[in-house]
Amino acid sequence: MRDTIIRRQRKSEAEMAIADLLERGFIIIKPLQEITRDGKTFSRDSYGRRNFQQNNFTSCWMAVLRKVI
């Protein structure tokens, strides 16, 4: 058995993908959840040192489905 992982930026796209796979005989192993990540952006100055610019926040919608045989 091989799990299918759905990753989408928008919740509506993830819901559409899940609905399509459910019609094809998949079952939900892990329900749709939002995963957020934060990071930092740096730039280099004239001496090659890293200077902090800003914080980056990104999110991703993820679910795991499995094919029923």
PDB file of N, CA, C and O in Angstrom:
ATOM      1  N   MET A   1       0.838  -1.182   0.000  1.00  0.00           N
ATOM      2  CA  MET A   1       0.000   0.000   0.000  1.00  0.00           C
ATOM      3  C   MET A   1       0.879   1.240   0.000  1.00  0.00           C
ATOM      4  O   MET A   1       1.869   1.322   0.726  1.00  0.00           O
ATOM      5  N   ARG A   2       0.506   2.178  -0.808  1.00  0.00           N
ATOM      6  CA  ARG A   2       1.281   3.404  -0.930  1.00  0.00           C
ATOM      7  C   ARG A   2       0.379   4.587  -0.625  1.00  0.00           C
ATOM      8  O   ARG A   2      -0.706   4.714  -1.193  1.00  0.00           O
ATOM      9  N   ASP A   3       0.826   5.443   0.263  1.00  0.00           N
ATOM     10  CA  ASP A   3       0.043   6.620   0.634  1.00  0.00           C
ATOM     11  C   ASP A   3       0.228   7.728  -0.398  1.00  0.00           C
ATOM     12  O   ASP A   3       1.296   7.874  -0.991  1.00  0.00           O
ATOM     13  N   THR A   4      -0.829   8.498  -0.596  1.00  0.00           N
ATOM     14  CA  THR A   4      -0.796   9.658  -1.483  1.00  0.00           C
ATOM     15  C   THR A   4      -0.861  10.907  -0.615  1.00  0.00           C
ATOM     16  O   THR A   4      -1.784  11.067   0.184  1.00  0.00           O
ATOM     17  N   ILE A   5       0.109  11.782  -0.771  1.00  0.00           N
ATOM     18  CA  ILE A   5       0.173  13.003   0.022  1.00  0.00           C
ATOM     19  C   ILE A   5      -0.275  14.174  -0.841  1.00  0.00           C
ATOM     20  O   ILE A   5       0.235  14.379  -1.943  1.00  0.00           O
ATOM     21  N   ILE A   6      -1.230  14.935  -0.330  1.00  0.00           N
ATOM     22  CA  ILE A   6      -1.741  16.128  -1.013  1.00  0.00           C
ATOM     23  C   ILE A   6      -1.139  17.350  -0.325  1.00  0.00           C
ATOM     24  O   ILE A   6      -1.300  17.533   0.881  1.00  0.00           O
ATOM     25  N   ARG A   7      -0.443  18.187  -1.100  1.00  0.00           N
ATOM     26  CA  ARG A   7       0.116  19.447  -0.582  1.00  0.00           C
ATOM     27  C   ARG A   7      -0.316  20.562  -1.512  1.00  0.00           C
ATOM     28  O   ARG A   7      -0.042  20.515  -2.711  1.00  0.00           O
ATOM     29  N   ARG A   8      -0.987  21.563  -0.971  1.00  0.00           N
ATOM     30  CA  ARG A   8      -1.438  22.696  -1.769  1.00  0.00           C
ATOM     31  C   ARG A   8      -1.275  23.984  -0.969  1.00  0.00           C
ATOM     32  O   ARG A   8      -1.332  23.976   0.260  1.00  0.00           O
ATOM     33  N   GLN A   9      -1.072  25.081  -1.678  1.00  0.00           N
ATOM     34  CA  GLN A   9      -0.965  26.395  -1.042  1.00  0.00           C
ATOM     35  C   GLN A   9      -2.320  26.900  -0.559  1.00  0.00           C
ATOM     36  O   GLN A   9      -2.413  27.514   0.504  1.00  0.00           O
ATOM     37  N   ARG A  10      -3.360  26.647  -1.327  1.00  0.00           N
ATOM     38  CA  ARG A  10      -4.698  27.153  -0.992  1.00  0.00           C
ATOM     39  C   ARG A  10      -5.588  26.020  -0.487  1.00  0.00           C
ATOM     40  O   ARG A  10      -5.529  24.896  -0.987  1.00  0.00           O
ATOM     41  N   LYS A  11      -6.404  26.333   0.503  1.00  0.00           N
ATOM     42  CA  LYS A  11      -7.277  25.332   1.108  1.00  0.00           C
ATOM     43  C   LYS A  11      -8.305  24.817   0.109  1.00  0.00           C
ATOM     44  O   LYS A  11      -8.607  23.624   0.092  1.00  0.00           O
ATOM     45  N   SER A  12      -8.842  25.698  -0.718  1.00  0.00           N
ATOM     46  CA  SER A  12      -9.862  25.279  -1.681  1.00  0.00           C
ATOM     47  C   SER A  12      -9.298  24.283  -2.696  1.00  0.00           C
ATOM     48  O   SER A  12      -9.983  23.334  -3.079  1.00  0.00           O
ATOM     49  N   GLU A  13      -8.056  24.491  -3.133  1.00  0.00           N
ATOM     50  CA  GLU A  13      -7.414  23.554  -4.064  1.00  0.00           C
ATOM     51  C   GLU A  13      -7.205  22.187  -3.413  1.00  0.00           C
ATOM     52  O   GLU A  13      -7.398  21.154  -4.054  1.00  0.00           O
ATOM     53  N   ALA A  14      -6.813  22.185  -2.145  1.00  0.00           N
ATOM     54  CA  ALA A  14      -6.607  20.927  -1.431  1.00  0.00           C
ATOM     55  C   ALA A  14      -7.928  20.185  -1.264  1.00  0.00           C
ATOM     56  O   ALA A  14      -7.979  18.966  -1.427  1.00  0.00           O
ATOM     57  N   GLU A  15      -8.994  20.908  -0.941  1.00  0.00           N
ATOM     58  CA  GLU A  15     -10.303  20.273  -0.797  1.00  0.00           C
ATOM     59  C   GLU A  15     -10.788  19.681  -2.120  1.00  0.00           C
ATOM     60  O   GLU A  15     -11.379  18.601  -2.129  1.00  0.00           O
ATOM     61  N   MET A  16     -10.547  20.368  -3.230  1.00  0.00           N
ATOM     62  CA  MET A  16     -10.932  19.839  -4.538  1.00  0.00           C
ATOM     63  C   MET A  16     -10.144  18.577  -4.873  1.00  0.00           C
ATOM     64  O   MET A  16     -10.710  17.621  -5.404  1.00  0.00           O
ATOM     65  N   ALA A  17      -8.843  18.557  -4.569  1.00  0.00           N
ATOM     66  CA  ALA A  17      -8.018  17.381  -4.839  1.00  0.00           C
ATOM     67  C   ALA A  17      -8.457  16.194  -3.989  1.00  0.00           C
ATOM     68  O   ALA A  17      -8.487  15.062  -4.471  1.00  0.00           O
ATOM     69  N   ILE A  18      -8.794  16.444  -2.739  1.00  0.00           N
ATOM     70  CA  ILE A  18      -9.254  15.373  -1.855  1.00  0.00           C
ATOM     71  C   ILE A  18     -10.585  14.827  -2.336  1.00  0.00           C
ATOM     72  O   ILE A  18     -10.782  13.612  -2.356  1.00  0.00           O
ATOM     73  N   ALA A  19     -11.506  15.707  -2.725  1.00  0.00           N
ATOM     74  CA  ALA A  19     -12.809  15.248  -3.217  1.00  0.00           C
ATOM     75  C   ALA A  19     -12.649  14.394  -4.471  1.00  0.00           C
ATOM     76  O   ALA A  19     -13.351  13.396  -4.636  1.00  0.00           O
ATOM     77  N   ASP A  20     -11.739  14.777  -5.344  1.00  0.00           N
ATOM     78  CA  ASP A  20     -11.494  14.000  -6.563  1.00  0.00           C
ATOM     79  C   ASP A  20     -10.956  12.612  -6.238  1.00  0.00           C
ATOM     80  O   ASP A  20     -11.393  11.619  -6.821  1.00  0.00           O
ATOM     81  N   LEU A  21     -10.007  12.544  -5.306  1.00  0.00           N
ATOM     82  CA  LEU A  21      -9.438  11.250  -4.951  1.00  0.00           C
ATOM     83  C   LEU A  21     -10.425  10.377  -4.183  1.00  0.00           C
ATOM     84  O   LEU A  21     -10.393   9.153  -4.314  1.00  0.00           O
ATOM     85  N   LEU A  22     -11.296  10.981  -3.390  1.00  0.00           N
ATOM     86  CA  LEU A  22     -12.320  10.201  -2.683  1.00  0.00           C
ATOM     87  C   LEU A  22     -13.278   9.539  -3.674  1.00  0.00           C
ATOM     88  O   LEU A  22     -13.732   8.418  -3.446  1.00  0.00           O
ATOM     89  N   GLU A  23     -13.581  10.225  -4.764  1.00  0.00           N
ATOM     90  CA  GLU A  23     -14.436   9.638  -5.801  1.00  0.00           C
ATOM     91  C   GLU A  23     -13.750   8.462  -6.492  1.00  0.00           C
ATOM     92  O   GLU A  23     -14.420   7.568  -7.008  1.00  0.00           O
ATOM     93  N   ARG A  24     -12.419   8.460  -6.502  1.00  0.00           N
ATOM     94  CA  ARG A  24     -11.657   7.391  -7.149  1.00  0.00           C
ATOM     95  C   ARG A  24     -11.378   6.207  -6.224  1.00  0.00           C
ATOM     96  O   ARG A  24     -10.684   5.269  -6.616  1.00  0.00           O
ATOM     97  N   GLY A  25     -11.910   6.242  -5.005  1.00  0.00           N
ATOM     98  CA  GLY A  25     -11.766   5.104  -4.105  1.00  0.00           C
ATOM     99  C   GLY A  25     -10.684   5.228  -3.063  1.00  0.00           C
ATOM    100  O   GLY A  25     -10.253   4.212  -2.517  1.00  0.00           O
ATOM    101  N   PHE A  26     -10.230   6.412  -2.766  1.00  0.00           N
ATOM    102  CA  PHE A  26      -9.231   6.627  -1.726  1.00  0.00           C
ATOM    103  C   PHE A  26      -9.924   6.859  -0.390  1.00  0.00           C
ATOM    104  O   PHE A  26     -11.078   7.286  -0.352  1.00  0.00           O
ATOM    105  N   ILE A  27      -9.222   6.578   0.709  1.00  0.00           N
ATOM    106  CA  ILE A  27      -9.714   6.915   2.037  1.00  0.00           C
ATOM    107  C   ILE A  27      -8.714   7.875   2.683  1.00  0.00           C
ATOM    108  O   ILE A  27      -7.536   7.893   2.324  1.00  0.00           O
ATOM    109  N   ILE A  28      -9.195   8.667   3.633  1.00  0.00           N
ATOM    110  CA  ILE A  28      -8.363   9.666   4.295  1.00  0.00           C
ATOM    111  C   ILE A  28      -7.646   9.021   5.476  1.00  0.00           C
ATOM    112  O   ILE A  28      -8.286   8.464   6.368  1.00  0.00           O
ATOM    113  N   ILE A  29      -6.337   9.097   5.480  1.00  0.00           N
ATOM    114  CA  ILE A  29      -5.517   8.607   6.590  1.00  0.00           C
ATOM    115  C   ILE A  29      -5.289   9.728   7.600  1.00  0.00           C
ATOM    116  O   ILE A  29      -5.520   9.550   8.795  1.00  0.00           O
ATOM    117  N   LYS A  30      -4.835  10.881   7.115  1.00  0.00           N
ATOM    118  CA  LYS A  30      -4.661  12.068   7.953  1.00  0.00           C
ATOM    119  C   LYS A  30      -5.509  13.179   7.347  1.00  0.00           C
ATOM    120  O   LYS A  30      -5.377  13.468   6.157  1.00  0.00           O
ATOM    121  N   PRO A  31      -6.367  13.803   8.130  1.00  0.00           N
ATOM    122  CA  PRO A  31      -7.239  14.844   7.566  1.00  0.00           C
ATOM    123  C   PRO A  31      -6.455  16.095   7.171  1.00  0.00           C
ATOM    124  O   PRO A  31      -5.280  16.249   7.504  1.00  0.00           O
ATOM    125  N   LEU A  32      -7.131  16.964   6.465  1.00  0.00           N
ATOM    126  CA  LEU A  32      -6.538  18.203   5.977  1.00  0.00           C
ATOM    127  C   LEU A  32      -6.124  19.083   7.151  1.00  0.00           C
ATOM    128  O   LEU A  32      -6.924  19.365   8.043  1.00  0.00           O
ATOM    129  N   GLN A  33      -4.865  19.512   7.136  1.00  0.00           N
ATOM    130  CA  GLN A  33      -4.374  20.385   8.189  1.00  0.00           C
ATOM    131  C   GLN A  33      -3.427  21.416   7.596  1.00  0.00           C
ATOM    132  O   GLN A  33      -2.803  21.188   6.559  1.00  0.00           O
ATOM    133  N   GLU A  34      -3.332  22.545   8.267  1.00  0.00           N
ATOM    134  CA  GLU A  34      -2.462  23.622   7.800  1.00  0.00           C
ATOM    135  C   GLU A  34      -1.124  23.517   8.515  1.00  0.00           C
ATOM    136  O   GLU A  34      -1.064  23.422   9.741  1.00  0.00           O
ATOM    137  N   ILE A  35      -0.060  23.536   7.735  1.00  0.00           N
ATOM    138  CA  ILE A  35       1.295  23.491   8.282  1.00  0.00           C
ATOM    139  C   ILE A  35       1.941  24.837   7.989  1.00  0.00           C
ATOM    140  O   ILE A  35       2.031  25.258   6.835  1.00  0.00           O
ATOM    141  N   THR A  36       2.387  25.502   9.038  1.00  0.00           N
ATOM    142  CA  THR A  36       3.021  26.816   8.864  1.00  0.00           C
ATOM    143  C   THR A  36       4.511  26.695   9.134  1.00  0.00           C
ATOM    144  O   THR A  36       4.953  25.928   9.990  1.00  0.00           O
ATOM    145  N   ARG A  37       5.256  27.462   8.392  1.00  0.00           N
ATOM    146  CA  ARG A  37       6.697  27.522   8.552  1.00  0.00           C
ATOM    147  C   ARG A  37       7.108  28.985   8.625  1.00  0.00           C
ATOM    148  O   ARG A  37       6.508  29.849   7.985  1.00  0.00           O
ATOM    149  N   ASP A  38       8.118  29.238   9.397  1.00  0.00           N
ATOM    150  CA  ASP A  38       8.662  30.599   9.423  1.00  0.00           C
ATOM    151  C   ASP A  38      10.154  30.529   9.159  1.00  0.00           C
ATOM    152  O   ASP A  38      10.831  29.574   9.543  1.00  0.00           O
ATOM    153  N   GLY A  39      10.636  31.532   8.514  1.00  0.00           N
ATOM    154  CA  GLY A  39      12.050  31.593   8.172  1.00  0.00           C
ATOM    155  C   GLY A  39      12.538  33.022   8.213  1.00  0.00           C
ATOM    156  O   GLY A  39      11.778  33.949   8.493  1.00  0.00           O
ATOM    157  N   LYS A  40      13.785  33.181   7.937  1.00  0.00           N
ATOM    158  CA  LYS A  40      14.384  34.514   7.948  1.00  0.00           C
ATOM    159  C   LYS A  40      15.056  34.781   6.609  1.00  0.00           C
ATOM    160  O   LYS A  40      15.587  33.869   5.975  1.00  0.00           O
ATOM    161  N   THR A  41      15.026  36.041   6.187  1.00  0.00           N
ATOM    162  CA  THR A  41      15.685  36.455   4.959  1.00  0.00           C
ATOM    163  C   THR A  41      16.879  37.331   5.332  1.00  0.00           C
ATOM    164  O   THR A  41      16.764  38.255   6.138  1.00  0.00           O
ATOM    165  N   PHE A  42      18.022  37.020   4.730  1.00  0.00           N
ATOM    166  CA  PHE A  42      19.238  37.778   4.990  1.00  0.00           C
ATOM    167  C   PHE A  42      19.761  38.375   3.684  1.00  0.00           C
ATOM    168  O   PHE A  42      19.471  37.871   2.599  1.00  0.00           O
ATOM    169  N   SER A  43      20.522  39.436   3.802  1.00  0.00           N
ATOM    170  CA  SER A  43      21.225  40.008   2.653  1.00  0.00           C
ATOM    171  C   SER A  43      22.693  40.181   3.052  1.00  0.00           C
ATOM    172  O   SER A  43      23.042  40.098   4.229  1.00  0.00           O
ATOM    173  N   ARG A  44      23.528  40.416   2.074  1.00  0.00           N
ATOM    174  CA  ARG A  44      24.963  40.578   2.325  1.00  0.00           C
ATOM    175  C   ARG A  44      25.339  42.055   2.213  1.00  0.00           C
ATOM    176  O   ARG A  44      24.867  42.763   1.324  1.00  0.00           O
ATOM    177  N   ASP A  45      26.180  42.496   3.110  1.00  0.00           N
ATOM    178  CA  ASP A  45      26.672  43.869   3.010  1.00  0.00           C
ATOM    179  C   ASP A  45      27.958  43.885   2.183  1.00  0.00           C
ATOM    180  O   ASP A  45      28.363  42.859   1.637  1.00  0.00           O
ATOM    181  N   SER A  46      28.592  45.046   2.095  1.00  0.00           N
ATOM    182  CA  SER A  46      29.774  45.188   1.243  1.00  0.00           C
ATOM    183  C   SER A  46      30.966  44.375   1.757  1.00  0.00           C
ATOM    184  O   SER A  46      31.903  44.113   1.003  1.00  0.00           O
ATOM    185  N   TYR A  47      30.938  43.976   3.027  1.00  0.00           N
ATOM    186  CA  TYR A  47      32.020  43.172   3.588  1.00  0.00           C
ATOM    187  C   TYR A  47      31.709  41.675   3.559  1.00  0.00           C
ATOM    188  O   TYR A  47      32.498  40.870   4.054  1.00  0.00           O
ATOM    189  N   GLY A  48      30.569  41.299   2.985  1.00  0.00           N
ATOM    190  CA  GLY A  48      30.200  39.896   2.887  1.00  0.00           C
ATOM    191  C   GLY A  48      29.499  39.340   4.110  1.00  0.00           C
ATOM    192  O   GLY A  48      29.250  38.137   4.185  1.00  0.00           O
ATOM    193  N   ARG A  49      29.178  40.191   5.067  1.00  0.00           N
ATOM    194  CA  ARG A  49      28.473  39.732   6.264  1.00  0.00           C
ATOM    195  C   ARG A  49      26.983  39.656   6.003  1.00  0.00           C
ATOM    196  O   ARG A  49      26.442  40.402   5.187  1.00  0.00           O
ATOM    197  N   ARG A  50      26.336  38.761   6.693  1.00  0.00           N
ATOM    198  CA  ARG A  50      24.884  38.615   6.516  1.00  0.00           C
ATOM    199  C   ARG A  50      24.148  39.594   7.422  1.00  0.00           C
ATOM    200  O   ARG A  50      24.444  39.686   8.613  1.00  0.00           O
ATOM    201  N   ASN A  51      23.191  40.322   6.861  1.00  0.00           N
ATOM    202  CA  ASN A  51      22.347  41.246   7.615  1.00  0.00           C
ATOM    203  C   ASN A  51      20.911  40.748   7.556  1.00  0.00           C
ATOM    204  O   ASN A  51      20.413  40.381   6.492  1.00  0.00           O
ATOM    205  N   PHE A  52      20.253  40.739   8.706  1.00  0.00           N
ATOM    206  CA  PHE A  52      18.866  40.296   8.772  1.00  0.00           C
ATOM    207  C   PHE A  52      17.958  41.276   8.038  1.00  0.00           C
ATOM    208  O   PHE A  52      18.060  42.487   8.236  1.00  0.00           O
ATOM    209  N   GLN A  53      17.060  40.752   7.181  1.00  0.00           N
ATOM    210  CA  GLN A  53      16.123  41.601   6.449  1.00  0.00           C
ATOM    211  C   GLN A  53      14.728  41.527   7.036  1.00  0.00           C
ATOM    212  O   GLN A  53      14.180  42.544   7.461  1.00  0.00           O
ATOM    213  N   GLN A  54      14.132  40.308   7.065  1.00  0.00           N
ATOM    214  CA  GLN A  54      12.750  40.173   7.515  1.00  0.00           C
ATOM    215  C   GLN A  54      12.444  38.720   7.853  1.00  0.00           C
ATOM    216  O   GLN A  54      13.213  37.819   7.517  1.00  0.00           O
ATOM    217  N   ASN A  55      11.309  38.502   8.524  1.00  0.00           N
ATOM    218  CA  ASN A  55      10.801  37.166   8.783  1.00  0.00           C
ATOM    219  C   ASN A  55       9.861  36.776   7.652  1.00  0.00           C
ATOM    220  O   ASN A  55       9.103  37.612   7.159  1.00  0.00           O
ATOM    221  N   ASN A  56       9.902  35.514   7.238  1.00  0.00           N
ATOM    222  CA  ASN A  56       9.004  34.987   6.215  1.00  0.00           C
ATOM    223  C   ASN A  56       8.087  33.956   6.850  1.00  0.00           C
ATOM    224  O   ASN A  56       8.551  33.057   7.552  1.00  0.00           O
ATOM    225  N   PHE A  57       6.800  34.081   6.610  1.00  0.00           N
ATOM    226  CA  PHE A  57       5.840  33.111   7.100  1.00  0.00           C
ATOM    227  C   PHE A  57       5.130  32.494   5.907  1.00  0.00           C
ATOM    228  O   PHE A  57       4.551  33.212   5.091  1.00  0.00           O
ATOM    229  N   THR A  58       5.167  31.173   5.797  1.00  0.00           N
ATOM    230  CA  THR A  58       4.485  30.476   4.717  1.00  0.00           C
ATOM    231  C   THR A  58       3.613  29.389   5.319  1.00  0.00           C
ATOM    232  O   THR A  58       3.888  28.882   6.407  1.00  0.00           O
ATOM    233  N   SER A  59       2.556  29.038   4.597  1.00  0.00           N
ATOM    234  CA  SER A  59       1.685  27.971   5.064  1.00  0.00           C
ATOM    235  C   SER A  59       1.374  27.034   3.906  1.00  0.00           C
ATOM    236  O   SER A  59       1.405  27.427   2.739  1.00  0.00           O
ATOM    237  N   CYS A  60       1.075  25.796   4.251  1.00  0.00           N
ATOM    238  CA  CYS A  60       0.783  24.762   3.278  1.00  0.00           C
ATOM    239  C   CYS A  60      -0.318  23.880   3.856  1.00  0.00           C
ATOM    240  O   CYS A  60      -0.308  23.573   5.048  1.00  0.00           O
ATOM    241  N   TRP A  61      -1.266  23.475   3.018  1.00  0.00           N
ATOM    242  CA  TRP A  61      -2.330  22.562   3.427  1.00  0.00           C
ATOM    243  C   TRP A  61      -1.933  21.156   3.011  1.00  0.00           C
ATOM    244  O   TRP A  61      -1.514  20.938   1.874  1.00  0.00           O
ATOM    245  N   MET A  62      -2.063  20.197   3.929  1.00  0.00           N
ATOM    246  CA  MET A  62      -1.582  18.848   3.675  1.00  0.00           C
ATOM    247  C   MET A  62      -2.564  17.810   4.186  1.00  0.00           C
ATOM    248  O   MET A  62      -3.166  17.982   5.245  1.00  0.00           O
ATOM    249  N   ALA A  63      -2.726  16.718   3.420  1.00  0.00           N
ATOM    250  CA  ALA A  63      -3.540  15.575   3.811  1.00  0.00           C
ATOM    251  C   ALA A  63      -2.903  14.309   3.247  1.00  0.00           C
ATOM    252  O   ALA A  63      -2.167  14.365   2.262  1.00  0.00           O
ATOM    253  N   VAL A  64      -3.186  13.174   3.869  1.00  0.00           N
ATOM    254  CA  VAL A  64      -2.649  11.890   3.417  1.00  0.00           C
ATOM    255  C   VAL A  64      -3.838  10.972   3.134  1.00  0.00           C
ATOM    256  O   VAL A  64      -4.725  10.810   3.971  1.00  0.00           O
ATOM    257  N   LEU A  65      -3.841  10.372   1.935  1.00  0.00           N
ATOM    258  CA  LEU A  65      -4.899   9.454   1.535  1.00  0.00           C
ATOM    259  C   LEU A  65      -4.286   8.125   1.105  1.00  0.00           C
ATOM    260  O   LEU A  65      -3.104   8.063   0.769  1.00  0.00           O
ATOM    261  N   ARG A  66      -5.095   7.055   1.117  1.00  0.00           N
ATOM    262  CA  ARG A  66      -4.642   5.738   0.704  1.00  0.00           C
ATOM    263  C   ARG A  66      -5.694   5.098  -0.182  1.00  0.00           C
ATOM    264  O   ARG A  66      -6.894   5.241   0.052  1.00  0.00           O
ATOM    265  N   LYS A  67      -5.239   4.406  -1.183  1.00  0.00           N
ATOM    266  CA  LYS A  67      -6.119   3.722  -2.128  1.00  0.00           C
ATOM    267  C   LYS A  67      -6.687   2.455  -1.497  1.00  0.00           C
ATOM    268  O   LYS A  67      -5.944   1.638  -0.953  1.00  0.00           O
ATOM    269  N   VAL A  68      -8.011   2.295  -1.572  1.00  0.00           N
ATOM    270  CA  VAL A  68      -8.669   1.100  -1.071  1.00  0.00           C
ATOM    271  C   VAL A  68      -8.710   0.080  -2.200  1.00  0.00           C
ATOM    272  O   VAL A  68      -9.219   0.359  -3.285  1.00  0.00           O
ATOM    273  N   ILE A  69      -8.168  -1.111  -1.932  1.00  0.00           N
ATOM    274  CA  ILE A  69      -8.117  -2.152  -2.964  1.00  0.00           C
ATOM    275  C   ILE A  69      -9.216  -3.171  -2.746  1.00  0.00           C
ATOM    276  O   ILE A  69      -9.335  -4.125  -3.515  1.00  0.00           O
TER     277      ILE A  69
END
